[in-house]
Amino acid sequence: MPLKFLISEMHLYNRVNKEELTKRIMAELFQRKTISFYRYIYPEKPAGIKG
């Protein structure tokens, strides 16, 4: 399946406004916890990256 087709089928915009989403989150009966995952890479030639 071509990538162009996949992108055209995706909804790349907010379907609900910020105020409505804030109301929904505030009405939830549980607490959320945000976690992040990082993967650090070490380039072989870092001088080639800098301008």
KAMOZI-V550150 format. One record per residue. N is the residue number from 0. PHI is phi in whole degrees, 0 to 359 (none if undefined). OMEGA is omega in degrees with one decimal (NA if undefined). Layout:
n->[N:N]
phi->[PHI:PHI]
omega->[OMEGA:OMEGA]
//
This chain:
n->[0:1:2:3:4:5:6:7:8:9:10:11:12:13:14:15:16:17:18:19:20:21:22:23:24:25:26:27:28:29:30:31:32:33:34:35:36:37:38:39:40:41:42:43:44:45:46:47:48:49:50]
phi->[none:294:299:303:295:297:294:293:272:277:265:261:206:283:268:232:286:300:297:294:295:297:299:297:294:294:275:293:264:227:263:263:231:266:232:229:239:238:231:272:240:241:294:291:233:296:297:288:277:288:324]
omega->[-177.2:-179.0:-179.8:178.9:-178.9:-179.3:-178.5:179.3:-177.2:175.6:-175.8:178.2:178.4:179.3:179.0:-176.9:-174.2:-178.5:179.3:178.9:177.6:177.5:-179.1:-179.7:-178.9:-179.1:-179.0:-177.3:179.2:177.7:177.3:174.3:-179.3:176.1:179.1:177.3:179.9:173.0:-179.7:176.7:179.6:-178.5:-179.3:-178.8:-176.6:179.1:179.6:-179.1:-177.8:-177.7:NA]
//
